[in-house]
Amino acid sequence: MAKKRSDKRVNKELVVRALTEPRFRRELSKDPASALKVKKLSTTQAHEVKLVLAMVKGIDRQISGLADELLCATGGGGCGIA
């Protein structure tokens, strides 16, 4: 069970890093082994990278939607930002 907690922590760290470090995110997407500093990804690591990138993409979509709502109240007058 301790391993699962460790895996969740790694996922969280990868997600946070991919969200906050654009260079790492690009490298994780283009060359995951290099980003993770390993010679070759295991099947588990490759799956984890796919999940992390999908999570980050979803988080970006949510943030973008929230930003639109906060900055541009939809109610007739448009965005109101000059």
DOBA-783341 format. One record per residue: y, x, z of N, C-alpha, C, O in turn; chain; residue number from 0. Coordinates in steps of 0.1 Angstrom, whole numbers, plus 5000, padded with zeros to 4 digits. Each point is the difference from the previous one (the first is absolute). Layout:
# DOBA-783341
 n.north n.east n.up ca.north ca.east ca.up c.north c.east c.up o.north o.east o.up unit pos
       Y      X    Z        Y       X     Z       Y      X    Z       Y      X    Z    A NUM
...
END
This chain:
# DOBA-783341
 n.north n.east n.up ca.north ca.east ca.up c.north c.east c.up o.north o.east o.up unit pos
    4988   5008 5000     5012    4992  5000    5013   5009 5000    5010   4996 4994    A   0
    4989   5015 5012     5012    5009  5001    5004   5004 4985    5011   5002 4997    A   1
    4979   5000 4995     5002    5004  4986    5009   4989 4993    5009   5004 4992    A   2
    4988   4983 5010     5007    4990  4994    5015   5001 5004    5009   4998 4992    A   3
    4993   5004 5021     5014    5001  5004    5007   5012 4994    5012   4999 4996    A   4
    4981   5012 5002     5005    5012  4994    5004   4996 4985    5010   5004 4995    A   5
    4981   4989 4998     5002    4997  4986    5012   4991 4999    5008   5002 4991    A   6
    4994   4988 5018     5012    4992  5000    5012   5008 5002    5010   4997 4993    A   7
    4990   5013 5015     5011    5008  5003    5004   5008 4987    5011   5001 4997    A   8
    4979   5004 4997     5002    5008  4987    5006   4991 4990    5010   5004 4993    A   9
    4985   4984 5005     5006    4990  4991    5014   4998 5003    5009   5000 4991    A  10
    4994   4997 5022     5014    4997  5004    5009   5012 4997    5011   4999 4994    A  11
    4984   5013 5009     5008    5012  4997    5003   5002 4985    5011   5003 4996    A  12
    4978   4994 4996     5002    5002  4985    5009   4989 4995    5009   5003 4991    A  13
    4990   4985 5014     5010    4989  4995    5014   5004 5004    5009   4999 4991    A  14
    4993   5005 5021     5014    5004  5005    5005   5011 4991    5012   5000 4996    A  15
    4980   5010 5002     5004    5012  4992    5003   4996 4986    5010   5005 4994    A  16
    4982   4986 5000     5002    4996  4986    5012   4992 4999    5007   5000 4990    A  17
    4997   4992 5021     5012    4992  4999    5012   5008 5002    5011   4997 4995    A  18
    4988   5014 5013     5013    5007  5003    5002   5013 4993    5010   5006 5000    A  19
    4979   4999 4993     5001    5012  4992    4997   4998 4985    4988   5000 4996    A  20
    5022   4998 4996     4998    4997  4986    4991   5010 4993    4992   4997 4991    A  21
    5011   5016 5012     4992    5010  4993    4985   4999 5004    4992   5002 4991    A  22
    5005   4996 5021     4986    4999  5005    4994   4988 4993    4989   5000 4996    A  23
    5018   4989 5003     4995    4988  4994    4997   5002 4985    4989   4996 4995    A  24
    5020   5011 4998     4997    5003  4986    4987   5009 4999    4992   4997 4991    A  25
    5008   5013 5017     4988    5009  5000    4987   4993 5003    4990   5002 4994    A  26
    5011   4989 5016     4988    4992  5005    4995   4991 4988    4988   4999 4998    A  27
    5022   4996 4994     4996    4992  4989    4995   5008 4988    4990   4996 4994    A  28
    5016   5016 5003     4996    5008  4989    4988   5009 5003    4991   5002 4992    A  29
    5010   5005 5019     4989    5010  5004    4997   4999 5015    5005   5008 5008    A  30
    4987   4981 4996     4998    4998  5014    4993   5012 5007    5004   5002 5012    A  31
    4988   5005 4982     4993    5011  5006    5011   5011 5004    4999   5005 5012    A  32
    5010   4998 4980     5011    5009  5003    5009   4995 5011    5003   5007 5009    A  33
    5000   4980 4990     5009    4994  5010    4993   5001 5014    5007   5002 5010    A  34
    4980   4996 4990     4993    5000  5013    4995   5014 5004    4993   5002 5010    A  35
    5010   5008 4981     4996    5014  5002    4985   5002 5002    4995   5007 5009    A  36
    4998   4987 4981     4985    5002  5000    4997   5003 4985    5007   4997 4991    A  37
    4981   5010 5008     4996    5004  4986    4996   4988 4992    5003   4999 4988    A  38
    4989   4992 5018     4995    4988  4993    4999   4989 5010    4996   5002 5012    A  39
    5008   4986 4984     5000    4988  5008    4986   4995 5002    4992   5000 4990    A  40
    5004   4996 5022     4987    4993  5001    5002   4986 4995    5011   4996 4998    A  41
    4978   4997 5001     5001    4986  4996    5008   4992 5010    5008   4991 4996    A  42
    4990   5012 5017     5008    4993  5010    5015   5003 4999    5008   4991 5002    A  43
    4995   5022 4996     5014    5003  4999    5007   4994 4988    5011   4995 5000    A  44
    4982   5005 4988     5005    4994  4988    5003   4985 5003    5010   4994 4995    A  45
    4980   4999 5011     5002    4986  5004    5012   4998 5009    5008   4991 4998    A  46
    4993   5018 5012     5012    4999  5009    5013   5002 4993    5010   4993 5003    A  47
    4991   5016 4987     5012    5002  4993    5004   4988 4992    5011   4996 5000    A  48
    4979   4998 4994     5003    4987  4992    5005   4989 5009    5010   4994 4997    A  49
    4984   5005 5015     5005    4990  5010    5014   5003 5005    5008   4991 5000    A  50
    4994   5022 5003     5014    5004  5004    5010   4997 4990    5011   4994 5003    A  51
    4987   5010 4984     5009    4997  4989    5002   4985 4998    5011   4996 4997    A  52
    4979   4996 5004     5001    4986  4999    5009   4994 5012    5008   4992 4997    A  53
    4989   5013 5015     5008    4996  5011    5015   5003 4998    5009   4992 5003    A  54
    4993   5020 4993     5014    5004  4998    5007   4992 4989    5012   4996 5002    A  55
    4981   5001 4988     5006    4992  4989    5003   4986 5005    5011   4994 4997    A  56
    4980   5000 5011     5002    4987  5006    5012   5000 5010    5008   4991 5000    A  57
    4993   5020 5008     5011    5001  5009    5013   5001 4993    5010   4994 5003    A  58
    4991   5014 4986     5012    5001  4992    5004   4987 4994    5012   4996 5000    A  59
    4978   4996 4996     5003    4986  4994    5006   4991 5011    5010   4993 4997    A  60
    4985   5008 5015     5005    4992  5011    5014   5004 5004    5009   4992 5002    A  61
    4993   5021 4998     5014    5005  5004    5010   4996 4989    5011   4996 5003    A  62
    4985   5005 4985     5009    4996  4989    5003   4985 5001    5012   4997 4998    A  63
    4978   4995 5004     5003    4986  5002    5009   4997 5011    5009   4991 4999    A  64
    4989   5015 5012     5008    4998  5012    5014   5005 4997    5010   4993 5004    A  65
    4992   5018 4990     5013    5005  4996    5008   4990 4992    5011   4998 5002    A  66
    4981   4996 4988     5007    4990  4991    5004   4988 5009    5011   4995 4998    A  67
    4981   5001 5011     5004    4989  5008    5011   5003 5009    5010   4992 5002    A  68
    4991   5020 5004     5010    5003  5009    5014   5003 4993    5010   4996 5005    A  69
    4989   5010 4984     5012    5004  4993    5005   4989 4990    5012   4999 4998    A  70
    4979   4993 4997     5004    4990  4990    4995   4986 5004    4990   4996 4995    A  71
    5016   4998 5014     4996    4987  5005    5000   4991 4988    5010   4998 4993    A  72
    4978   4996 5004     4999    4991  4988    5005   4987 5004    4993   4992 5008    A  73
    5018   5004 4987     5005    4987  5004    5012   4996 4991    5009   4993 5004    A  74
    4991   5012 4984     5010    4995  4991    5010   5010 4995    5002   5001 4988    A  75
    5003   5006 5021     5011    5009  4997    4996   5014 4995    5009   5008 4997    A  76
    4979   4994 5001     4995    5014  4996    5000   5009 5011    5001   4997 5012    A  77
    4999   5016 4985     4999    5010  5010    5012   5002 5008    5000   5003 5012    A  78
    5012   4997 4982     5012    5001  5007    5004   5015 5003    5009   5003 5007    A  79
    4983   5006 4987     5003    5014  5001    5008   5004 4988    4995   4999 4989    A  80
    5017   5007 5013     5008    5004  4988    4996   5013 4995    5006   5005 4991    A  81
END
